[in-house]
């Protein structure tokens, strides 16, 4: 009997989950962690009706047409100005405009679905002018990049966040807001309340406090703001910077997917994560059978987890023993109140291994490397 291809295994896994979700009293969660990392205030949701863009204030539920000026407002980056009452004897150092400043001023701009993103992209292409003097804005160029980014903090797509959070039963279209309302049993009524309910479902989930995950969210947030700012200044130099920042952003978003405890089995199909079984420990080395495909190489920094606690390690050796792939990992020093050794002492039947993002700092053995968020 021929083995199933990776695509066939993924499809079989998804079908089984969607059938289970259809039979459950409520949609099964695809992600235990929240997939919509929003600021405390979400000011607006953009949606389309009859090929026209509309903007709903999520606090007051007031609806107005969304046009070019709204786009400029969200894409404008004000240059800091010296206060009029600043003492002449004191040197004025302008405060850098950050992602936090932008979100506190405007809130996250949510797109209802991918069709709305495409219409806003078209609006940006038709918008041939920037903002007033003293500001930096290039809506067309900024939207070119933003429309291709997934997992965005500043510009999330509601249907895509929902699809990353729940297993939508077979027969429903994940790009259809009406299908999501039906699947989530949202009663018919004013669309303002329906949108509010959908956003409520999208933001549900646990807020992971693990240092590794939190650090990756912060880095993805910074990189997104850097992309947003850099895209407003067309030049060869900015194109080079954008390429690097987009690569970092994608790596952190992929890491957040690998980190999701509910999808460890799912990602093992492609080798994004691998299962470590029948492991033994000798000194500072843990060795065991590793499931295939295993994508990491010797020397690669990895994360080892039981689905609850996550610890950093490194691949020290790879070899075949009795035609089985065996991997060895280093038991590294403490970086928090508990260590990898504490996890090994619990002797879970199976551990999971996946690579950490390239740009995570290495730290020093025995030190706590993750710090409080710094958006400067």
C-alpha positions in Angstrom: 0.0 0.0 0.0 1.4 3.4 -1.0 1.9 5.9 1.7 -0.2 9.1 1.7 1.5 12.2 0.3 2.0 15.2 2.7 -0.9 17.0 0.9 -3.2 14.0 1.4 -2.2 13.7 5.1 -3.0 17.4 5.6 -6.3 17.1 3.8 -7.2 14.0 5.8 -6.3 15.7 9.1 -8.4 18.8 8.2 -11.4 16.8 7.1 -11.4 14.8 10.3 -11.2 18.0 12.4 -13.9 19.8 10.4 -16.2 16.8 10.7 -15.6 16.7 14.4 -16.3 20.4 14.6 -19.6 20.0 12.7 -20.8 17.4 15.3 -19.7 19.4 18.3 -22.2 21.7 20.2 -19.8 24.6 19.4 -17.0 25.0 16.9 -13.8 23.2 17.9 -10.9 25.6 18.5 -8.0 25.3 16.1 -5.8 27.4 18.3 -5.7 27.5 22.1 -3.8 30.9 22.0 -5.5 34.1 20.9 -4.7 34.8 17.2 -5.7 38.4 17.2 -3.2 40.5 19.1 -5.0 43.8 19.3 -4.4 47.0 21.4 -6.8 47.8 24.1 -8.9 49.9 21.7 -9.9 48.8 18.2 -11.3 51.8 16.5 -12.6 50.7 13.2 -13.6 47.8 11.0 -13.7 48.2 7.2 -16.1 46.1 5.2 -17.6 46.3 1.7 -21.3 46.4 0.7 -22.3 46.7 -3.0 -18.6 47.3 -4.0 -18.5 50.3 -1.7 -16.2 50.5 1.3 -17.7 51.3 4.7 -16.1 51.9 8.1 -17.7 50.9 11.4 -16.6 52.5 14.7 -16.4 49.4 17.0 -17.2 51.4 20.1 -20.2 53.4 19.0 -21.2 51.1 16.0 -21.6 54.2 13.9 -21.1 53.5 10.1 -19.7 55.9 7.5 -18.2 55.6 4.1 -14.5 54.7 4.0 -12.6 56.9 1.4 -9.2 58.1 0.5 -8.8 60.5 3.4 -9.5 57.7 5.9 -6.8 55.7 4.2 -4.3 58.6 4.5 -5.2 59.1 8.2 -4.2 55.5 8.9 -1.1 55.5 6.7 0.2 58.9 7.8 3.3 59.0 10.0 3.6 62.4 11.6 7.1 63.9 12.0 7.8 65.1 15.5 7.8 68.9 15.9 9.6 70.9 18.5 7.1 72.2 21.1 6.7 76.0 21.0 7.4 76.4 24.7 10.6 74.3 24.6 13.5 76.1 26.5 16.1 77.4 24.2 18.9 76.4 26.5 17.8 72.7 26.4 18.6 70.4 23.5 15.5 68.9 21.9 15.6 65.3 20.9 12.5 64.3 19.0 10.7 61.2 20.2 10.6 58.4 17.7 7.1 57.7 16.4 6.5 54.0 17.2 3.9 51.3 16.5 2.5 51.8 20.0 2.0 55.5 19.2 0.2 54.6 16.0 -2.1 52.0 17.6 -2.9 54.3 20.5 -3.8 57.1 18.1 -5.8 55.1 15.5 -6.3 51.6 16.9 -6.0 48.6 14.7 -7.8 48.8 11.4 -9.6 45.5 10.9 -10.5 44.3 7.4 -13.7 42.2 7.3 -12.4 39.8 4.7 -10.0 39.4 1.8 -12.3 41.1 -0.7 -12.3 44.2 1.5 -8.5 44.1 1.5 -8.5 44.0 -2.3 -10.9 46.9 -2.5 -8.8 49.0 -0.1 -5.8 48.1 -2.2 -7.6 49.3 -5.3 -8.5 52.5 -3.5 -4.8 53.0 -2.6 -3.7 52.6 -6.2 -6.2 55.2 -7.3 -5.0 57.6 -4.6 -2.1 59.4 -6.3 -1.1 61.9 -3.7 0.5 61.8 -0.2 -0.4 63.6 2.9 0.1 67.3 3.8 3.7 68.7 4.1 5.4 67.5 7.2 4.1 64.0 7.0 5.2 60.8 5.3 2.5 58.8 3.4 2.5 56.5 0.4 -0.8 54.6 0.5 -0.3 52.6 -2.7 3.2 51.4 -1.7 2.2 50.7 1.9 -0.9 48.8 0.9 1.2 46.7 -1.6 3.0 45.3 1.4 0.3 45.2 4.0 -2.2 43.4 1.7 0.3 40.5 1.5 1.0 40.2 5.2 -0.7 37.5 7.3 -1.1 37.6 11.0 -1.0 41.4 11.1 -1.3 43.2 14.4 -2.1 46.6 12.8 -4.3 45.4 9.9 -5.8 42.0 10.8 -8.3 40.3 8.4 -11.3 39.1 10.4 -12.2 36.0 8.4 -8.6 34.8 8.4 -8.2 35.3 12.1 -11.4 33.3 12.6 -10.1 30.5 10.3 -6.9 30.4 12.3 -8.9 30.1 15.5 -11.6 27.6 14.7 -12.1 24.5 12.6 -14.9 25.6 10.2 -17.2 22.6 9.4 -17.0 21.2 5.8 -19.3 22.9 3.4 -18.7 26.4 4.9 -16.6 29.0 3.1 -14.0 30.4 5.4 -14.0 33.7 3.4 -17.7 34.2 3.9 -18.8 36.3 6.8 -22.3 34.9 6.5 -21.0 31.4 6.8 -19.0 32.3 9.9 -22.2 33.9 11.5 -24.1 30.7 10.7 -21.4 28.3 12.0 -21.0 30.4 15.2 -24.8 30.5 15.7 -24.9 34.3 15.7 -28.5 35.3 15.6 -29.7 37.5 12.7 -29.9 41.2 13.4 -28.1 44.5 12.7 -24.8 43.9 11.0 -23.1 46.2 13.5 -23.8 43.7 16.3 -22.9 40.7 14.1 -19.5 42.2 13.4 -19.0 42.9 17.1 -19.9 39.3 17.9 -17.4 38.0 15.2 -14.6 40.2 16.6 -15.5 38.8 20.1 -15.0 35.3 18.8 -11.8 36.3 17.0 -10.1 37.7 20.1 -10.9 34.7 22.3 -8.1 32.4 23.5 -5.4 32.3 26.1 -2.8 35.0 26.2 0.5 33.1 26.3 2.9 34.6 28.9 5.8 32.4 27.9 8.9 34.5 27.3 9.7 32.9 23.9 6.2 33.4 22.5 5.9 36.9 23.9 9.2 37.9 22.6 8.3 36.7 19.1 5.1 38.7 19.2 6.9 41.8 20.1 9.5 41.3 17.4 6.8 40.6 14.8 5.1 43.8 15.9 8.3 45.9 15.6 9.0 44.5 12.2 5.5 45.2 11.0 5.8 48.8 12.1 9.2 49.0 10.4 7.7 47.7 7.2 4.8 50.2 7.5 7.2 53.1 8.0 9.9 52.0 5.5 7.3 51.4 2.7 6.3 55.1 2.9 9.7 56.1 1.5 10.3 54.7 -2.0 14.0 54.1 -2.7 16.4 51.3 -3.5 17.7 51.5 0.1 14.3 51.1 1.5 13.6 48.1 -0.8 16.6 46.4 0.6 15.5 47.1 4.2 12.0 46.0 3.4 13.2 42.6 2.2 15.1 42.0 5.4 12.3 43.1 7.7 9.7 41.1 5.8 11.8 38.0 6.1 12.1 38.5 9.9 8.4 39.2 10.1 7.5 36.0 8.3 9.9 34.0 10.4 8.2 35.2 13.6 4.7 34.6 12.3 5.7 31.0 11.3 7.2 30.5 14.8 4.0 31.6 16.4 2.2 28.9 14.3 4.8 26.3 15.4 4.4 27.4 19.0 0.6 26.7 19.0 0.1 23.6 21.3 -3.1 22.5 19.6 -1.4 22.2 16.2 1.7 20.2 17.1 0.3 17.1 15.6 -0.8 19.0 12.5 2.6 20.5 11.9 4.4 17.2 12.4 3.0 16.1 9.0 5.3 18.6 7.2 8.2 18.3 9.6 7.6 21.8 11.0 7.5 20.1 14.3 8.8 16.6 15.1 8.0 14.1 17.9 10.7 12.9 20.3 10.0 9.5 21.8 11.8 6.7 23.7 14.3 9.3 24.9 17.0 8.9 27.5 19.2 11.4 29.3 23.0 11.1 29.8 24.4 14.1 31.6 23.6 17.2 29.6 22.5 15.2 26.5 19.0 14.0 25.7 18.8 11.3 22.9 15.7 9.7 21.4 13.8 8.7 18.3 12.8 11.7 16.2 9.9 11.5 13.8 10.4 12.2 10.1 10.6 14.5 8.3 13.0 16.3 10.7 14.2 19.6 9.1 16.8 20.8 11.6 20.6 20.2 11.4 23.3 19.8 14.0 24.0 23.1 15.7 20.5 24.5 15.1 18.7 26.2 18.0 15.4 24.5 18.8 12.5 24.5 21.2 11.5 21.4 23.2 8.0 21.2 24.6 5.4 18.9 26.0 2.7 21.2 24.8 2.6 23.2 28.0 6.1 24.2 28.9 8.7 25.4 26.4 12.5 25.3 26.7 15.4 26.2 24.4 17.9 23.6 23.3 20.3 22.8 20.4 20.7 19.8 18.1 24.0 18.1 19.1 23.8 15.0 16.9 21.8 13.1 14.2 22.3 9.5 13.3 20.5 6.3 12.2 20.2 3.5 14.7 18.6 0.3 13.4 17.2 2.3 10.5 15.5 4.8 12.9 16.5 8.4 13.0 17.9 9.4 16.4 18.5 12.9 17.5 20.5 14.3 20.5 19.8 17.6 22.2 21.6 19.7 24.8 20.1 20.4 28.2 20.8 24.1 28.4 21.0 26.3 31.5 18.1 27.8 33.4 16.4 30.8 31.7 13.4 31.0 34.0 12.1 29.6 37.3 12.1 26.0 35.8 14.4 24.4 33.3 14.3 21.7 30.7 15.5 19.3 33.4 12.3 19.8 35.2 10.4 18.9 32.1 12.4 15.7 31.6 11.9 14.8 35.3 8.1 14.6 34.5 8.9 11.9 31.9 6.2 12.8 29.4 5.6 10.0 26.9 6.3 12.3 24.0 8.1 15.6 23.5 7.9 18.0 20.5 10.8 19.7 18.8 10.8 22.7 16.4 13.2 25.4 15.3 13.3 28.8 17.0 13.3 32.1 14.9 16.8 33.1 13.8 16.6 36.6 15.4 15.7 35.4 18.9 18.6 36.5 21.2 20.8 33.7 22.5 21.3 35.0 26.0 23.8 33.7 28.5 23.4 30.4 30.4 21.6 30.9 33.7 20.2 34.3 32.8 16.7 35.4 31.9 16.9 36.8 28.3 13.4 38.0 27.7 12.6 41.5 28.9 9.6 43.8 29.0 8.3 45.1 25.7 10.3 48.1 24.3 8.7 49.7 21.2 11.2 52.5 20.9 
